[in-house]
Amino acid sequence: MAKILPFRAYHFDPKKVGNLSAVVTQPYDKIDAKAQEEYYRRHANNVVRVTKGKDEPGDTERNNKYTRAGAFLKDWTAGGFLVRDTEPAIYSYFQSFKTPGGEKRVRKGFIALGVLEEFGKGGVHAHEHTLAKPKQDRLSLTRATHATTGHIFMLYSDRKMAINKLLDAEAQSRPPDFLARDDYGAEHEVWRITDKANIDRIVKDMAARELFIADGHHRYETALNFREEMKGTRATWTGTETPDSRMMTFVNMDDEGLVILPTHRLIHSLSSFDFRAFRGSLDKQFEVKEYPFGGKTSSSSQPEPCCFRSGAPAVPPGGAFEERARAELLEDLRIEGLEAHVFGLAAKGSDSYFLLALKDVKVMDSLITEKHSAAWKRLDVSILHSLILESMLGIDKKKLEAQENVEYVRYIEEALDGVRAGKHQMAFIMNPTKLAEVRDIAGKGERMPQKSTDFFPKLLSGLLINRMNL
């Protein structure tokens, strides 16, 4: 089902660039303008110049961020900053990190080329929708560079942990060949696996596995599009590193180091928004529990004048009452989320947090008229988007896609503090999507709503680079 190939990766030479942490980046879609500026400043050879280069005044069709990316790769290779391994390898990739809650984890996987397969035909399953603009951006970059600096994050299932045991043996035998630390404190270690017997074991084992895309849907579809584009030309290719395959990182979904974080929704720019009226709509579909912190000590399921100050721009952060209310909300969100569909809610100007528990999930069967499975309709993100954002707030699918009224953040503190500081009208706090839900939805050939999963930590761009034989 999954065809895996060893390859001769390019990588930065530490003797030329120094600490590898200075030349690698987060994935391109996690690099905002501030991070891009920092990566440019950090090192003259930072891979951001390829992965997500800057637009410059006077850019033309022949001179732009994509053509410059291709030139950087050529110059870095000619100057010895990028070197190519002399023999094909599969690369063991371990990530040691702490979750946002402080728990230590190690996620274990391996990097190889994966032969591209059309969705539904070769055992490769997607779970998220893709957008045209990012795919065009990645396609323009691939055309100019014939290379990939980032990964497609693939999941497979093996409860016997056969490959993980092999990876552990490699890691225990010697220090890593490459080591970098990312901006979130995670440690990334890579070991070359060149022993033919071990490579054959991995290739043979993976041949029976189905694959699920965790991260990199845009990159996978771009690779498919580039392959078809190249088939329509007179270009020829030989060897392993060709448009028929793509650099991927493969992680066992039964690995204890696999972590999915929730993505919280920030609501802004709703015209004539009335929180009291919205709260009344919530009471029809949700059991609402209140966590007041304006000097109160009791909870109530009904809004009180003291707890929502109409017209007040913000509630200053901090204070013992607020800290206790926040802790209680998040604990109840976690526990009740094991069995129910629940969301945390913060509103601008409110002296309370709220926990929303859906009364009857069957409402989703009548609300969603599109052809979706029952499992899809019962995703927390489906409930939030369809029942609350669209039906109650008027944020339809087009607005969601354009992010007209919604922003997405990873960290709870950022979401709640932003609302209390008056930056947003509301914040909806989510529980993480369960791995079983990803497998179930993707296995049915369905795509989840936007920002349903956040696999943590991200795979670093620039640790290894694959250049096609074109």
C-alpha positions in Angstrom: 0.0 0.0 0.0 2.8 2.4 0.9 5.9 2.4 -1.3 8.9 3.8 0.6 12.3 4.7 -1.0 15.6 5.5 0.6 17.2 8.6 -0.9 20.4 10.7 -0.9 19.4 13.8 1.0 21.0 17.2 0.9 21.7 18.9 4.2 23.5 21.8 5.6 27.2 21.2 6.6 27.6 22.2 10.3 31.3 22.9 9.6 30.2 25.7 7.2 27.0 27.1 8.8 27.6 26.3 12.5 24.7 25.4 14.7 21.9 23.8 12.6 19.3 25.5 14.7 20.1 28.7 13.1 19.3 27.6 9.5 16.1 25.6 10.0 12.6 26.8 10.3 9.0 25.9 11.2 6.9 24.8 8.2 6.1 27.6 5.7 2.5 27.9 6.8 3.6 28.6 10.4 5.9 31.5 9.4 4.2 34.9 9.7 5.9 38.2 8.8 7.5 38.5 12.2 9.0 35.0 12.1 10.1 35.4 8.5 12.0 38.6 9.5 13.6 36.8 12.5 14.7 33.8 10.3 16.3 36.2 7.8 18.2 37.9 10.6 19.2 34.7 12.3 21.6 33.4 9.6 22.6 34.3 6.0 21.9 30.7 4.9 18.6 30.2 6.8 16.3 28.0 4.7 13.5 30.5 5.0 15.0 32.1 1.9 13.8 29.0 0.0 10.8 27.9 2.1 9.2 31.3 2.3 11.2 34.0 0.7 10.4 37.7 0.8 8.6 39.6 -2.0 10.8 42.6 -3.0 10.0 45.8 -4.9 10.5 45.4 -8.6 9.8 41.7 -8.7 9.1 40.4 -12.1 8.2 37.1 -13.7 11.9 36.3 -14.1 13.1 37.7 -10.8 11.0 36.9 -7.8 11.0 35.0 -4.5 10.6 31.7 -6.3 13.5 32.3 -8.8 15.6 33.6 -5.9 14.8 30.4 -3.9 16.2 28.3 -6.8 19.3 30.5 -7.0 19.9 30.1 -3.2 19.9 26.3 -3.4 22.3 26.4 -6.3 24.6 28.9 -4.7 24.6 27.1 -1.3 25.4 23.8 -3.0 28.2 25.3 -5.1 29.6 27.0 -1.9 29.6 23.8 0.1 26.9 25.0 2.5 24.6 22.3 1.3 26.1 18.8 0.8 24.6 15.6 -0.5 24.9 12.2 1.2 27.0 9.7 -0.7 24.7 6.7 -0.3 20.9 6.3 -0.1 19.5 6.3 3.4 16.3 6.3 5.4 16.6 8.8 8.2 15.4 8.2 11.8 13.8 11.4 13.2 13.2 11.8 16.9 11.6 14.9 18.4 11.9 15.4 22.2 9.5 18.1 23.5 7.2 19.3 26.3 3.5 19.6 25.7 1.9 23.0 26.6 1.0 21.3 29.9 4.7 20.5 30.6 4.6 16.8 30.0 7.8 15.4 28.4 7.3 13.3 25.2 9.4 11.8 22.4 7.8 11.4 19.0 9.6 8.8 16.8 9.5 8.6 13.0 11.6 8.3 9.9 12.2 10.3 6.8 12.1 8.7 3.4 10.6 9.3 -0.1 7.1 8.2 -0.5 5.8 7.3 -4.0 2.8 9.5 -4.7 -0.6 8.0 -5.0 -3.9 9.5 -5.9 -6.3 9.7 -3.0 -8.5 6.7 -2.6 -6.4 4.6 -5.0 -3.1 3.8 -3.2 -4.0 3.8 0.5 -3.2 7.5 1.1 -6.0 9.3 3.0 -6.4 13.0 3.6 -8.5 14.5 6.4 -8.4 18.3 5.7 -9.6 20.5 2.9 -7.1 22.5 0.9 -7.1 26.0 -0.5 -6.1 27.1 -4.0 -3.8 30.0 -3.0 -1.4 27.9 -0.9 -1.2 25.2 -3.5 -0.4 27.7 -6.3 2.3 29.2 -4.0 3.9 25.8 -3.4 3.6 24.8 -7.1 5.4 28.0 -8.1 8.2 27.2 -5.6 8.5 23.6 -6.8 8.7 24.7 -10.4 11.6 27.0 -9.6 13.6 24.8 -7.3 12.8 21.2 -8.3 13.3 20.6 -4.5 11.5 20.1 -1.3 12.7 21.6 2.0 9.8 20.6 4.2 7.9 17.4 5.0 4.6 15.8 4.5 3.7 14.3 7.9 2.3 10.8 7.3 0.7 8.5 9.9 0.5 4.7 9.8 -0.6 2.2 12.3 1.5 -0.6 13.8 0.6 -1.7 17.3 3.5 -4.1 17.4 5.9 -1.2 17.0 8.2 -3.1 14.7 9.8 -0.1 13.0 9.9 1.9 16.2 12.0 -0.9 17.7 14.4 -0.6 14.8 14.6 3.2 15.2 15.3 2.9 18.9 18.2 0.5 18.2 19.7 3.0 15.8 19.3 5.9 18.2 20.8 4.0 21.1 23.8 2.9 19.1 25.4 6.3 18.5 24.9 10.1 18.7 22.6 11.7 16.1 24.1 12.7 12.8 22.1 16.0 12.9 20.7 17.9 15.9 18.7 21.1 16.0 16.4 22.9 18.5 13.4 24.8 17.4 11.8 28.0 18.6 9.5 26.1 21.0 12.2 24.2 22.8 11.8 20.9 21.0 15.0 18.9 20.2 15.2 17.4 16.7 17.6 14.5 16.2 18.3 12.6 12.9 20.2 9.4 12.3 21.1 8.0 8.9 20.1 4.4 8.4 22.2 3.0 5.5 22.3 -0.7 6.4 20.5 -2.4 3.5 18.9 -5.0 5.7 17.4 -2.4 7.9 16.2 -0.4 5.0 14.6 -3.5 3.4 12.9 -4.3 6.7 11.3 -0.8 6.8 10.4 -0.9 3.1 8.8 -4.3 3.4 6.9 -3.5 6.6 5.5 -0.2 5.2 4.3 -1.9 2.0 1.3 -3.3 3.9 0.4 0.0 5.6 -2.2 2.6 4.8 -1.1 6.2 5.2 -3.0 9.2 6.7 -1.8 12.7 6.1 -1.4 14.5 9.4 0.1 17.7 8.1 1.0 18.8 4.6 -2.2 18.4 2.6 -1.3 21.4 0.4 2.2 20.0 -0.2 0.9 16.5 -1.1 -1.6 17.9 -3.6 1.0 20.2 -5.0 3.3 17.2 -5.5 0.5 15.4 -7.4 -0.1 18.5 -9.5 3.6 18.9 -10.3 4.0 15.3 -11.3 1.1 15.6 -13.7 2.5 18.8 -15.0 5.9 17.3 -15.7 4.3 14.3 -17.4 2.9 16.7 -19.9 6.3 18.1 -20.8 9.3 16.5 -22.5 11.2 16.4 -19.2 12.8 13.1 -18.3 14.0 11.8 -15.0 16.0 8.9 -13.7 16.8 7.4 -10.3 14.9 7.7 -7.1 14.6 11.5 -6.5 11.9 12.2 -9.1 8.5 13.9 -9.4 7.0 10.5 -8.8 7.9 10.7 -5.1 8.0 13.2 -2.3 10.0 13.6 0.9 7.8 12.5 3.9 8.1 11.8 7.6 6.3 8.7 8.7 5.1 8.3 12.3 3.3 5.4 13.9 0.0 6.7 15.2 0.3 4.1 18.0 3.4 5.9 19.2 3.0 7.4 22.7 4.7 10.6 21.5 2.0 11.6 19.1 0.2 14.7 20.4 -2.7 16.6 18.8 -3.4 20.1 20.2 -6.6 22.0 19.9 -6.9 25.1 17.8 -9.0 27.8 19.4 -11.3 30.2 17.6 -11.1 34.0 18.1 -14.2 35.9 16.8 -13.8 39.5 15.7 -15.5 42.2 13.5 -19.0 41.0 13.9 -21.2 44.0 13.2 -24.0 44.9 15.7 -23.0 42.0 17.9 -25.1 41.6 21.0 -23.7 39.1 23.5 -27.0 39.0 25.5 -29.0 37.9 22.4 -26.3 35.4 21.5 -26.3 34.0 25.0 -30.1 33.5 24.7 -29.5 31.5 21.5 -26.9 29.3 23.2 -29.4 28.4 26.0 -31.6 26.7 23.4 -29.0 24.2 22.4 -26.5 24.1 25.2 -26.3 23.6 28.9 -24.4 26.7 30.0 -22.3 26.7 33.1 -20.9 30.0 34.3 -17.6 30.7 36.0 -17.7 34.3 37.4 -14.6 36.1 38.5 -15.9 39.7 39.1 -15.6 39.2 42.9 -18.4 36.6 42.9 -18.2 33.2 44.4 -21.2 31.3 42.9 -22.1 29.9 39.5 -25.3 30.6 37.6 -26.6 29.3 34.3 -28.2 32.7 33.6 -26.5 36.0 32.7 -26.5 38.7 35.4 -26.0 42.4 34.9 -22.9 42.3 37.0 -21.3 39.8 34.8 -21.5 41.4 31.5 -20.8 45.1 31.2 -22.3 46.4 28.0 -20.0 48.7 26.2 -17.0 47.9 28.4 -14.0 47.4 26.1 -12.1 45.0 28.2 -11.6 43.3 31.6 -8.1 43.6 32.9 -6.3 40.2 33.0 -5.2 38.6 36.3 -6.5 38.4 39.8 -7.2 35.5 42.1 -10.9 35.2 41.1 -10.0 35.1 37.4 -7.3 32.6 37.8 -9.6 30.3 39.8 -12.4 30.6 37.2 -10.0 29.9 34.4 -8.6 26.8 36.0 -12.1 25.5 36.8 -13.3 26.1 33.3 -10.3 24.3 31.7 -10.5 21.4 34.1 -14.2 20.9 33.4 -13.7 21.3 29.7 -11.1 18.5 29.7 -13.1 16.1 31.9 -16.5 16.6 30.4 -15.0 16.5 26.9 -14.2 12.9 27.4 -17.8 12.0 27.0 -19.6 15.1 25.8 -19.3 17.9 23.2 -18.2 20.9 25.1 -16.6 24.3 24.4 -15.2 27.1 26.6 -16.3 30.6 25.9 -14.9 34.0 26.8 -16.6 37.3 25.8 -15.3 40.8 25.6 -16.4 42.8 28.6 -17.7 39.8 30.5 -16.8 39.0 34.1 -17.4 35.3 33.6 -16.2 32.4 31.5 -18.8 29.8 30.2 -18.8 26.1 29.5 -21.2 25.1 26.7 -22.3 21.4 26.7 -24.4 20.3 23.7 -27.8 19.1 24.9 -28.6 16.7 22.0 -26.2 15.8 19.3 -29.0 14.7 17.1 -29.6 18.3 16.2 -26.6 18.0 13.9 -28.4 15.4 11.7 -31.1 17.9 10.7 -28.8 20.9 10.7 -26.2 19.6 8.2 -27.8 18.7 4.9 -24.6 18.0 3.0 -23.6 14.3 2.6 -21.5 13.6 5.6 -21.1 10.6 7.9 -22.5 10.6 11.4 -18.9 10.7 12.7 -18.2 13.9 10.8 -21.3 15.6 12.1 -20.3 14.7 15.7 -16.8 16.3 15.5 -16.5 19.2 17.9 -15.3 21.4 15.1 -18.3 20.5 13.0 -20.6 21.4 15.8 -18.9 24.7 16.5 -18.7 25.7 12.9 -22.2 24.6 11.8 -24.3 25.2 14.9 -22.6 28.2 16.5 -20.6 30.1 14.0 -22.8 29.6 11.0 -26.3 29.2 12.4 -26.0 31.6 15.4 -23.4 34.1 14.3 -23.8 34.2 10.5 -20.2 33.2 9.8 -20.8 31.0 6.8 -18.3 28.7 5.0 -17.1 31.4 2.7 -16.3 33.8 5.6 -14.6 30.9 7.4 -12.4 30.1 4.5 -11.5 33.8 4.0 -11.1 34.2 7.8 -13.2 37.3 7.8 -14.4 37.0 11.3 -12.3 34.1 12.7 -8.7 33.8 13.7 -7.0 30.6 14.9 -4.6 30.3 17.8 -2.9 27.3 19.5 -2.5 28.6 23.1 -5.4 29.0 25.5 -3.6 31.9 27.3 -3.3 33.8 24.1 -7.0 33.3 23.3 -8.4 34.2 26.8 -6.0 37.1 27.4 -6.7 38.5 24.0 -10.5 38.7 24.7 -10.0 40.1 28.2 -7.7 42.8 26.7 -10.4 43.7 24.2 -8.7 42.5 21.0 -11.5 40.1 20.1 -15.2 39.8 20.7 -15.2 36.2 21.8 -13.0 33.1 22.1 -14.1 29.6 21.8 -11.8 27.1 23.6 -11.6 23.6 22.1 -10.6 20.2 23.2 -8.2 18.4 20.8 -9.6 16.2 18.0 -9.0 12.6 18.9 -6.7 10.5 16.8 -9.4 7.8 16.3 -11.6 10.5 14.8 -8.9 11.5 12.3 -8.5 7.8 11.3 -12.3 7.3 11.0 -13.0 10.4 9.0 -10.0 10.0 6.7 -10.7 6.3 6.2 -14.2 7.2 4.9 -12.7 9.6 2.3 -14.1 12.7 4.1 -12.3 15.9 4.9 -12.6 17.7 8.3 -13.4 21.4 8.7 -10.5 23.8 8.7 -8.0 23.8 11.5 -9.3 20.5 13.0 -5.9 19.2 14.0 -2.6 20.6 15.2 0.0 17.9 15.4 2.7 19.1 17.9 5.6 19.7 17.5 6.0 20.6 13.8 8.5 19.0 11.5 11.4 21.3 10.8 12.1 22.6 7.3 15.7 22.4 6.2 16.9 19.5 8.3 17.0 17.5 5.1 16.3 18.6 1.5 15.4 16.5 -1.5 16.3 17.7 -5.0 14.8 16.0 -8.0 16.8 14.5 -10.8 15.5 16.8 -13.5 
